[in-house]
Amino acid sequence: MSIKVRREIVELADKMVRYGLARSRNHAFNILIERGLSEVKREVEYWENVYRRVGELKRKGVKLSHGGLNELLARDRQR
């Protein structure tokens, strides 16, 4: 099945995949349908801010290390 959606929705789906909130565009569209646009936008904005802040810290020379947070987040998203 194919559907036409606004460019904004496609970009949001791509961001969901980029930030690990969805496994694929198809998965992202299903999440959007199930949760609704406004809830998904809030979550994507949150992660955009996290990535932006991390980038700012790296540019300032702050050495970042992690104790497996990415793995914990990935496992949580799979539930």
Contact map, one row per residue, 1 for C-alpha under 8 A:
1110000000000000000000000000000000000000000000000000000000000000000000000000000
1111000000000000000000000000000000000000000000000000000000000000000000000000000
1111100000000000000000000000000000000000000000000000000000000000000000000000000
0111110000000000000000000000000000000000000000000000000000000000000000000000000
0011111011000000000000000000000000000000000000000000000000000000000000000000000
0001111111000000000000000000000000000000000000000000000000000000000000000000000
0000111111100000000000000000000000000000000000000000000000000000000000000000000
0000011111110000000000000000000000000000000000000000000000000000000000000000000
0000111111111000000000000000000000000000000000000000000000000000000000000000000
0000111111111100000000000000000000000000000000000000000000000000000000000000000
0000001111111110000000000000000000000000000000000000000000000000000000000000000
0000000111111111000000000000000000000000100100000000000000000000000000000000000
0000000011111111100000001001100000000000000000000000000000000000000000000000000
0000000001111111110000001001000000000000000000000000000000000000000000000000000
0000000000111111111000000000000000000000000100000000000000000000000000000000000
0000000000011111111111000001000000000000000100000000000000000000000000000000000
0000000000001111111111111001000000000000000000000000000000000000000000000000000
0000000000000111111110000000000000000000000000000000000000000000000000000000000
0000000000000011111111000000000000000000000100100000000000000000000000000000000
0000000000000001111111100000000000000000000000000000000000000000000000000100000
0000000000000001111111100001000000000000000000000000000000000000000000000000100
0000000000000001101111111011001000000000000000000000000000000000000000000000000
0000000000000000100111111011000000000000000000000000000000000000000000000000000
0000000000000000100001111111000000000000000000000000000000000000000000000000000
0000000000001100100001111111100000000000000000000000000000000000000000000000000
0000000000000000000000011111110000000000000000000000000000000000000000000000000
0000000000000000000001111111111000000000000000000000000000000000000000000000000
0000000000001101100011111111111100000000000000000000000000000000000000000000000
0000000000001000000000001111111110000000000000000000000000000000000000000000000
0000000000000000000000000111111111000000000000000000000000000000000000000000000
0000000000000000000001000011111111110001000000000000000000000000000000000000000
0000000000000000000000000001111111111001000000000000000000000000000000000000000
0000000000000000000000000000111111111000000000000000000000000000000000000000000
0000000000000000000000000000011111110000000000000000000000000000000000000000000
0000000000000000000000000000001111111011000000000000000000000000000000000000000
0000000000000000000000000000001111111111000000000000000000000000000000000000000
0000000000000000000000000000000110111111100000000000000000000000000000000000000
0000000000000000000000000000000000011111110000000000000000000000000000000000000
0000000000000000000000000000000000111111111000000000000000000000000000000000000
0000000000000000000000000000001100111111111100000000000000000000000000000000000
0000000000010000000000000000000000001111111110000000000000000000000000000000000
0000000000000000000000000000000000000111111111000000000000000000000000000000000
0000000000000000000000000000000000000011111111100000000000000000000000000000000
0000000000010011001000000000000000000001111111110000000000000000000000000000000
0000000000000000000000000000000000000000111111111000000000000000000000000000000
0000000000000000000000000000000000000000011111111100000000000000000000000000000
0000000000000000001000000000000000000000001111111110000000000000000000000000000
0000000000000000000000000000000000000000000111111111000000000000000000000000000
0000000000000000000000000000000000000000000011111111100000000000000000000000000
0000000000000000000000000000000000000000000001111111110000000000000000000000000
0000000000000000000000000000000000000000000000111111111000000000000000000000000
0000000000000000000000000000000000000000000000011111111100000000000000000000000
0000000000000000000000000000000000000000000000001111111110000000000000000000000
0000000000000000000000000000000000000000000000000111111111000000000000000000000
0000000000000000000000000000000000000000000000000011111111100000000000000000000
0000000000000000000000000000000000000000000000000001111111110000000000000000000
0000000000000000000000000000000000000000000000000000111111111100000000000000000
0000000000000000000000000000000000000000000000000000011111111111000000000000000
0000000000000000000000000000000000000000000000000000001111111100000000000000000
0000000000000000000000000000000000000000000000000000000111111100000000000000000
0000000000000000000000000000000000000000000000000000000011111110000000000000000
0000000000000000000000000000000000000000000000000000000011111111000000000000000
0000000000000000000000000000000000000000000000000000000001001111100000000000000
0000000000000000000000000000000000000000000000000000000001000111110000000000000
0000000000000000000000000000000000000000000000000000000000000011111000000000000
0000000000000000000000000000000000000000000000000000000000000001111110000000000
0000000000000000000000000000000000000000000000000000000000000000111110000000000
0000000000000000000000000000000000000000000000000000000000000000011111110000000
0000000000000000000000000000000000000000000000000000000000000000011111111000000
0000000000000000000000000000000000000000000000000000000000000000000111111100000
0000000000000000000000000000000000000000000000000000000000000000000111111110000
0000000000000000000000000000000000000000000000000000000000000000000111111111000
0000000000000000000000000000000000000000000000000000000000000000000011111111100
0000000000000000000100000000000000000000000000000000000000000000000001111111110
0000000000000000000000000000000000000000000000000000000000000000000000111111111
0000000000000000000000000000000000000000000000000000000000000000000000011111111
0000000000000000000010000000000000000000000000000000000000000000000000001111111
0000000000000000000000000000000000000000000000000000000000000000000000000111111
0000000000000000000000000000000000000000000000000000000000000000000000000011111
